[in-house]
Amino acid sequence: MTAEPVNGYDILDKVAGLPISSWRYEWEPDHVRHLGPMAQDWHATFGLGDTDTMIPGVDANGVALVAIQALHRRITDLEQILAALTGTRPA
């Protein structure tokens, strides 16, 4: 296994632009709904996995975690800027 670093801000931007919809599998009853991106959009956006017909859980979790980390860094940076501008301590 080889690991490569990723840019969380790039992933966050991709997540922000990813179409999300409510949908159901054709074989499910009409009242059953799911929420998320279409596998084709996911694969086109992230290029992860080897198919555009499913979203592997490990990839969905990884994208979510790196996006959360990027949001945390962005908020922390903005809190520090705000504190510097207002003369207060960051939260």
CNS distance restraints for C-alpha pairs under 8 A (distance, minus, plus):
assign (resid   6 and name CA) (resid  11 and name CA) 7.89 0.50 0.50
assign (resid   7 and name CA) (resid  11 and name CA) 6.50 0.50 0.50
assign (resid   8 and name CA) (resid  12 and name CA) 6.01 0.50 0.50
assign (resid   8 and name CA) (resid  66 and name CA) 5.40 0.50 0.50
assign (resid   8 and name CA) (resid  67 and name CA) 5.85 0.50 0.50
assign (resid   8 and name CA) (resid  69 and name CA) 7.03 0.50 0.50
assign (resid   8 and name CA) (resid  70 and name CA) 5.09 0.50 0.50
assign (resid   9 and name CA) (resid  13 and name CA) 6.18 0.50 0.50
assign (resid   9 and name CA) (resid  67 and name CA) 7.24 0.50 0.50
assign (resid   9 and name CA) (resid  70 and name CA) 5.62 0.50 0.50
assign (resid  10 and name CA) (resid  14 and name CA) 6.33 0.50 0.50
assign (resid  11 and name CA) (resid  15 and name CA) 6.14 0.50 0.50
assign (resid  11 and name CA) (resid  63 and name CA) 6.97 0.50 0.50
assign (resid  11 and name CA) (resid  66 and name CA) 7.22 0.50 0.50
assign (resid  11 and name CA) (resid  67 and name CA) 6.20 0.50 0.50
assign (resid  12 and name CA) (resid  16 and name CA) 6.18 0.50 0.50
assign (resid  12 and name CA) (resid  66 and name CA) 7.68 0.50 0.50
assign (resid  12 and name CA) (resid  67 and name CA) 4.82 0.50 0.50
assign (resid  12 and name CA) (resid  70 and name CA) 6.73 0.50 0.50
assign (resid  12 and name CA) (resid  71 and name CA) 7.65 0.50 0.50
assign (resid  13 and name CA) (resid  17 and name CA) 6.43 0.50 0.50
assign (resid  14 and name CA) (resid  18 and name CA) 6.16 0.50 0.50
assign (resid  14 and name CA) (resid  45 and name CA) 6.69 0.50 0.50
assign (resid  14 and name CA) (resid  46 and name CA) 7.74 0.50 0.50
assign (resid  15 and name CA) (resid  67 and name CA) 7.57 0.50 0.50
assign (resid  18 and name CA) (resid  37 and name CA) 6.95 0.50 0.50
assign (resid  18 and name CA) (resid  41 and name CA) 7.16 0.50 0.50
assign (resid  18 and name CA) (resid  42 and name CA) 7.39 0.50 0.50
assign (resid  18 and name CA) (resid  45 and name CA) 7.30 0.50 0.50
assign (resid  19 and name CA) (resid  37 and name CA) 5.85 0.50 0.50
assign (resid  19 and name CA) (resid  38 and name CA) 7.80 0.50 0.50
assign (resid  19 and name CA) (resid  41 and name CA) 7.30 0.50 0.50
assign (resid  20 and name CA) (resid  35 and name CA) 7.06 0.50 0.50
assign (resid  20 and name CA) (resid  36 and name CA) 4.98 0.50 0.50
assign (resid  20 and name CA) (resid  37 and name CA) 4.52 0.50 0.50
assign (resid  20 and name CA) (resid  38 and name CA) 7.45 0.50 0.50
assign (resid  21 and name CA) (resid  35 and name CA) 5.78 0.50 0.50
assign (resid  21 and name CA) (resid  36 and name CA) 5.58 0.50 0.50
assign (resid  21 and name CA) (resid  37 and name CA) 6.14 0.50 0.50
assign (resid  21 and name CA) (resid  38 and name CA) 7.81 0.50 0.50
assign (resid  22 and name CA) (resid  33 and name CA) 6.40 0.50 0.50
assign (resid  22 and name CA) (resid  34 and name CA) 5.53 0.50 0.50
assign (resid  22 and name CA) (resid  35 and name CA) 4.48 0.50 0.50
assign (resid  22 and name CA) (resid  36 and name CA) 6.55 0.50 0.50
assign (resid  23 and name CA) (resid  33 and name CA) 5.51 0.50 0.50
assign (resid  23 and name CA) (resid  34 and name CA) 5.25 0.50 0.50
assign (resid  23 and name CA) (resid  35 and name CA) 6.32 0.50 0.50
assign (resid  23 and name CA) (resid  36 and name CA) 7.93 0.50 0.50
assign (resid  24 and name CA) (resid  28 and name CA) 6.56 0.50 0.50
assign (resid  24 and name CA) (resid  30 and name CA) 7.59 0.50 0.50
assign (resid  24 and name CA) (resid  32 and name CA) 6.37 0.50 0.50
assign (resid  24 and name CA) (resid  33 and name CA) 4.99 0.50 0.50
assign (resid  24 and name CA) (resid  34 and name CA) 5.77 0.50 0.50
assign (resid  28 and name CA) (resid  32 and name CA) 6.40 0.50 0.50
assign (resid  37 and name CA) (resid  41 and name CA) 6.57 0.50 0.50
assign (resid  37 and name CA) (resid  42 and name CA) 6.34 0.50 0.50
assign (resid  38 and name CA) (resid  42 and name CA) 6.25 0.50 0.50
assign (resid  39 and name CA) (resid  43 and name CA) 6.06 0.50 0.50
assign (resid  39 and name CA) (resid  52 and name CA) 5.34 0.50 0.50
assign (resid  39 and name CA) (resid  53 and name CA) 5.33 0.50 0.50
assign (resid  39 and name CA) (resid  54 and name CA) 5.10 0.50 0.50
assign (resid  39 and name CA) (resid  55 and name CA) 5.60 0.50 0.50
assign (resid  40 and name CA) (resid  44 and name CA) 6.13 0.50 0.50
assign (resid  40 and name CA) (resid  52 and name CA) 4.73 0.50 0.50
assign (resid  40 and name CA) (resid  53 and name CA) 6.35 0.50 0.50
assign (resid  40 and name CA) (resid  54 and name CA) 7.93 0.50 0.50
assign (resid  41 and name CA) (resid  45 and name CA) 6.00 0.50 0.50
assign (resid  41 and name CA) (resid  52 and name CA) 7.97 0.50 0.50
assign (resid  42 and name CA) (resid  46 and name CA) 6.02 0.50 0.50
assign (resid  42 and name CA) (resid  47 and name CA) 7.50 0.50 0.50
assign (resid  42 and name CA) (resid  52 and name CA) 7.51 0.50 0.50
assign (resid  42 and name CA) (resid  55 and name CA) 7.14 0.50 0.50
assign (resid  43 and name CA) (resid  47 and name CA) 4.73 0.50 0.50
assign (resid  43 and name CA) (resid  48 and name CA) 5.97 0.50 0.50
assign (resid  43 and name CA) (resid  49 and name CA) 7.48 0.50 0.50
assign (resid  43 and name CA) (resid  51 and name CA) 7.30 0.50 0.50
assign (resid  43 and name CA) (resid  52 and name CA) 5.35 0.50 0.50
assign (resid  43 and name CA) (resid  55 and name CA) 7.79 0.50 0.50
assign (resid  44 and name CA) (resid  52 and name CA) 7.86 0.50 0.50
assign (resid  48 and name CA) (resid  59 and name CA) 6.94 0.50 0.50
assign (resid  49 and name CA) (resid  55 and name CA) 7.77 0.50 0.50
assign (resid  49 and name CA) (resid  56 and name CA) 7.06 0.50 0.50
assign (resid  49 and name CA) (resid  59 and name CA) 7.71 0.50 0.50
assign (resid  55 and name CA) (resid  59 and name CA) 7.12 0.50 0.50
assign (resid  55 and name CA) (resid  60 and name CA) 6.78 0.50 0.50
assign (resid  56 and name CA) (resid  60 and name CA) 6.39 0.50 0.50
assign (resid  57 and name CA) (resid  61 and name CA) 6.02 0.50 0.50
assign (resid  58 and name CA) (resid  62 and name CA) 6.09 0.50 0.50
assign (resid  59 and name CA) (resid  63 and name CA) 6.06 0.50 0.50
assign (resid  60 and name CA) (resid  64 and name CA) 6.14 0.50 0.50
assign (resid  61 and name CA) (resid  65 and name CA) 6.09 0.50 0.50
assign (resid  62 and name CA) (resid  66 and name CA) 6.18 0.50 0.50
assign (resid  63 and name CA) (resid  67 and name CA) 6.06 0.50 0.50
assign (resid  64 and name CA) (resid  68 and name CA) 6.13 0.50 0.50
assign (resid  65 and name CA) (resid  69 and name CA) 6.22 0.50 0.50
assign (resid  66 and name CA) (resid  70 and name CA) 6.19 0.50 0.50
assign (resid  67 and name CA) (resid  71 and name CA) 6.17 0.50 0.50
assign (resid  68 and name CA) (resid  72 and name CA) 6.13 0.50 0.50
assign (resid  69 and name CA) (resid  73 and name CA) 6.26 0.50 0.50
assign (resid  70 and name CA) (resid  74 and name CA) 6.11 0.50 0.50
assign (resid  71 and name CA) (resid  75 and name CA) 6.07 0.50 0.50
assign (resid  72 and name CA) (resid  76 and name CA) 6.05 0.50 0.50
assign (resid  73 and name CA) (resid  77 and name CA) 6.07 0.50 0.50
assign (resid  74 and name CA) (resid  78 and name CA) 6.19 0.50 0.50
assign (resid  75 and name CA) (resid  79 and name CA) 6.03 0.50 0.50
assign (resid  76 and name CA) (resid  80 and name CA) 6.28 0.50 0.50
assign (resid  77 and name CA) (resid  81 and name CA) 6.31 0.50 0.50
assign (resid  78 and name CA) (resid  82 and name CA) 6.05 0.50 0.50
assign (resid  79 and name CA) (resid  83 and name CA) 6.02 0.50 0.50
assign (resid  79 and name CA) (resid  90 and name CA) 5.56 0.50 0.50
assign (resid  79 and name CA) (resid  91 and name CA) 7.03 0.50 0.50
assign (resid  80 and name CA) (resid  84 and name CA) 6.14 0.50 0.50
assign (resid  80 and name CA) (resid  89 and name CA) 7.82 0.50 0.50
assign (resid  80 and name CA) (resid  90 and name CA) 5.62 0.50 0.50
assign (resid  81 and name CA) (resid  85 and name CA) 6.22 0.50 0.50
assign (resid  82 and name CA) (resid  86 and name CA) 6.06 0.50 0.50
assign (resid  82 and name CA) (resid  90 and name CA) 7.68 0.50 0.50
assign (resid  83 and name CA) (resid  87 and name CA) 5.50 0.50 0.50
assign (resid  83 and name CA) (resid  88 and name CA) 4.72 0.50 0.50
assign (resid  83 and name CA) (resid  89 and name CA) 5.38 0.50 0.50
assign (resid  83 and name CA) (resid  90 and name CA) 5.36 0.50 0.50
assign (resid  84 and name CA) (resid  88 and name CA) 6.74 0.50 0.50
assign (resid  84 and name CA) (resid  89 and name CA) 7.85 0.50 0.50
